[in-house]
Amino acid sequence: MTTRRVVVCLDMKGGRVVKGVKFEGLRDVGDPVELAARYEAEGADEIVFLDVSASSEERKPLLDVARRTAERLFIPLTIGGGIDSVDALTAALRAGADKVSMNSSIVKRPELLTEAAAVAGAQCVVASIDAKREGGGFRVYTHGGKRPTDLDAVAWAKRCVALGAGEILITSIDRDGARTGYDLELTRAVADAVGVPVIASGGAGQASHLADAFEKGHADAALLAGILHDGHTTVRALKAELGKAGVDVRKEAA
């Protein structure tokens, strides 16, 4: 049985962790270094840092914050936002990232995925896709969900893998922050179309939503944020419930 991963996302803006609903109404929820350390202690399998305004502000990610966080973590750290070149990718890895997530930059220049995989290995390259339900399908959006593209999310995921991505992070903009569960149709369509691990994102409200993402959405990992930031639950509690439901999750170190 495959061990499923519980991934905690820290959306950052101005050096602070923020959270909103459907990518809007961002509010400050804390210090990224302290939150990352807390979630690791609770049993998170990975931490994802997404600098949500880096692309729209046309700047590089906040690597000083990532560096300070990486110094305290033992679990994998993914950094995303503003990674628009191999140099930016290399800088993120040097700052302590284990993987790098790219979104807007690869829509603009898809060959960056191939260049990144050649330098760092596909296992370090995450293609992040933000999608909305439109016209019976799922349209890809960039720049923090602000710019629509002509890309279909499932077709784009397949192309990203063909170009060199070793993992797909698929986020439902419609479900983001809603806590009504992941978009299982979107997640399953992407997971069934690619041969690399898929992280479900957008909509986590309780343990059963994560279980559904794994069992019905065919995801390898489930990403969550708001329900942890607001103290609604903990990673430890979620993993305990998942274990009871028969989902194989990594146990905390003794």
C-alpha positions in Angstrom: 0.0 0.0 0.0 1.3 3.4 -0.9 2.1 5.8 1.9 0.2 9.0 1.4 1.7 12.4 2.2 0.2 15.3 4.2 1.7 18.5 2.8 1.3 21.8 4.6 1.3 25.0 2.4 2.5 28.3 3.6 1.4 31.0 1.1 3.6 34.0 1.7 3.3 37.7 0.9 5.7 40.4 2.3 7.5 37.8 4.3 4.4 36.7 6.2 2.1 33.7 5.8 -1.3 34.7 4.4 -4.5 32.9 3.6 -7.6 33.8 1.6 -10.6 32.3 -0.2 -10.4 31.6 -3.9 -7.1 33.4 -3.9 -8.8 36.6 -2.7 -9.0 38.5 0.7 -5.6 37.5 1.9 -5.0 37.9 5.7 -1.9 37.6 7.8 -1.8 34.3 9.8 1.8 34.3 11.1 5.5 33.9 10.8 6.6 31.3 8.2 9.6 30.0 10.1 7.7 29.4 13.3 4.7 27.9 11.5 6.9 25.6 9.4 8.6 24.3 12.5 5.3 23.8 14.3 3.8 21.8 11.5 6.9 19.6 11.2 6.6 18.9 14.9 3.0 17.9 14.4 3.9 15.4 11.7 3.7 17.2 8.4 5.5 15.2 5.7 6.5 18.2 3.6 6.3 22.0 3.7 5.5 24.1 0.6 6.4 27.8 0.5 4.5 29.7 -2.2 5.3 33.4 -2.6 1.9 34.3 -4.0 2.8 37.8 -5.2 6.2 37.2 -6.7 5.1 36.6 -10.3 2.5 39.4 -10.4 5.1 41.8 -8.8 7.8 40.4 -11.2 10.3 39.7 -8.5 12.3 36.8 -7.1 11.0 34.7 -4.2 11.9 35.5 -0.6 14.9 33.3 -0.3 16.1 34.7 3.0 12.9 33.4 4.7 13.3 30.1 2.9 16.9 29.8 4.1 16.0 30.4 7.7 13.2 27.9 7.5 15.3 25.2 5.8 17.8 25.5 8.6 15.2 24.3 11.1 13.4 21.6 9.0 14.3 18.0 8.5 11.3 17.3 6.2 11.4 18.2 2.5 10.8 21.9 1.6 9.4 23.1 -1.7 9.7 26.7 -2.8 7.6 28.4 -5.4 6.7 31.8 -6.7 9.0 33.9 -9.0 11.1 30.9 -10.2 11.5 32.1 -13.8 14.9 30.8 -14.8 17.4 28.1 -14.1 19.4 30.6 -12.0 16.4 31.3 -9.8 15.8 27.6 -9.4 19.5 27.0 -8.5 19.3 29.9 -6.0 16.2 28.3 -4.3 18.0 24.9 -4.0 21.0 26.6 -2.5 18.7 28.4 0.0 17.7 24.9 1.2 14.8 23.9 -1.0 14.5 20.2 -1.8 12.1 20.9 -4.7 11.1 24.0 -6.7 7.5 24.7 -7.8 6.8 26.7 -11.0 3.5 28.0 -12.4 3.3 31.2 -14.3 6.8 31.0 -15.6 6.4 27.6 -17.3 3.1 28.7 -19.0 5.1 31.7 -20.4 8.1 29.5 -21.3 7.4 25.7 -21.1 11.0 24.8 -22.0 12.0 26.0 -18.6 10.7 22.6 -17.3 13.2 20.7 -19.5 16.0 23.1 -18.5 15.2 22.7 -14.8 15.0 18.9 -15.0 18.3 18.8 -16.8 20.0 20.8 -14.0 18.3 19.5 -10.9 16.6 16.3 -11.9 12.9 15.8 -12.5 12.3 14.8 -8.9 13.1 18.4 -7.9 10.7 20.0 -10.4 7.1 20.5 -9.4 4.6 21.9 -12.0 2.0 23.9 -10.1 -1.3 24.3 -11.9 -4.2 26.6 -10.7 -7.5 25.7 -12.4 -11.1 26.9 -12.5 -14.1 25.0 -13.8 -15.1 26.6 -17.1 -17.2 25.4 -20.1 -17.3 21.8 -19.0 -13.5 21.6 -18.4 -10.8 23.2 -16.2 -9.1 26.3 -17.4 -5.5 27.1 -16.2 -4.9 30.5 -14.6 -1.6 32.2 -13.8 -0.3 35.0 -11.6 -2.0 34.0 -8.5 -5.3 33.0 -10.2 -5.6 36.4 -11.9 -4.9 35.7 -15.5 -6.8 33.1 -17.6 -5.0 31.1 -20.2 -6.2 29.0 -23.1 -4.8 25.9 -21.5 -6.8 22.9 -20.3 -5.6 21.7 -16.9 -5.4 18.0 -17.7 -3.7 18.5 -21.1 -1.3 21.0 -19.6 -0.4 18.5 -16.8 0.4 15.9 -19.3 2.6 18.3 -21.3 4.4 19.4 -18.1 5.3 15.8 -17.3 6.5 15.3 -20.9 8.7 18.3 -20.6 10.3 17.2 -17.4 8.1 17.8 -14.3 8.5 15.1 -11.7 5.4 16.1 -9.7 2.1 18.0 -10.3 0.5 20.3 -7.7 -3.1 20.8 -8.9 -5.1 23.5 -7.1 -8.8 24.1 -7.6 -9.3 27.9 -7.4 -13.1 27.2 -6.9 -12.4 25.2 -3.8 -9.5 27.2 -2.4 -10.3 28.2 1.3 -13.9 26.9 1.0 -13.2 23.8 3.2 -15.9 21.8 1.3 -13.5 19.2 0.0 -11.1 18.9 -2.9 -12.4 19.0 -6.5 -12.2 15.2 -6.9 -13.1 15.3 -10.6 -10.2 17.6 -11.3 -7.7 15.8 -9.1 -8.6 12.3 -10.5 -8.5 13.5 -14.1 -5.0 14.9 -13.6 -3.8 11.9 -11.5 -5.1 9.4 -14.1 -3.5 11.3 -17.0 0.1 11.5 -15.7 2.6 9.0 -14.4 4.1 11.1 -11.7 2.9 11.9 -8.1 0.0 14.4 -7.9 -0.7 16.7 -4.9 -4.3 17.7 -4.4 -4.9 21.3 -3.3 -7.8 23.5 -2.5 -10.7 22.7 -0.3 -9.5 20.7 2.7 -11.9 21.0 5.7 -11.6 17.7 7.5 -9.8 14.3 7.5 -12.4 12.7 5.3 -11.6 15.2 2.5 -8.0 14.1 2.5 -9.1 10.4 2.5 -11.3 11.2 -0.5 -8.5 12.9 -2.3 -6.4 9.7 -1.9 -9.1 7.1 -2.6 -11.4 8.9 -5.0 -9.1 11.5 -6.4 -6.1 9.1 -6.8 -3.8 11.7 -5.4 -0.5 10.8 -3.8 -0.5 13.7 -1.4 -3.0 16.2 0.0 -2.1 19.8 0.6 -3.8 21.9 3.3 -3.4 25.3 5.0 -6.3 27.2 6.4 -7.7 24.6 8.7 -4.3 24.4 10.4 -3.6 28.1 10.5 -6.9 28.8 12.1 -6.5 26.1 14.7 -9.4 24.1 13.4 -7.4 20.9 13.6 -3.8 19.7 13.6 -1.7 17.5 11.3 -1.4 15.0 14.2 -5.2 14.8 14.5 -5.8 14.5 10.8 -3.2 11.6 10.5 -4.8 9.8 13.4 -8.2 9.9 11.7 -6.7 8.9 8.4 -5.0 5.9 10.0 -8.4 4.9 11.5 -9.9 5.1 8.1 -7.3 2.7 6.7 -5.2 5.3 4.9 -1.5 4.5 5.1 0.3 7.7 6.4 3.7 8.2 7.8 3.8 8.0 11.6 5.7 10.5 13.7 9.2 9.6 14.7 9.5 8.2 18.2 
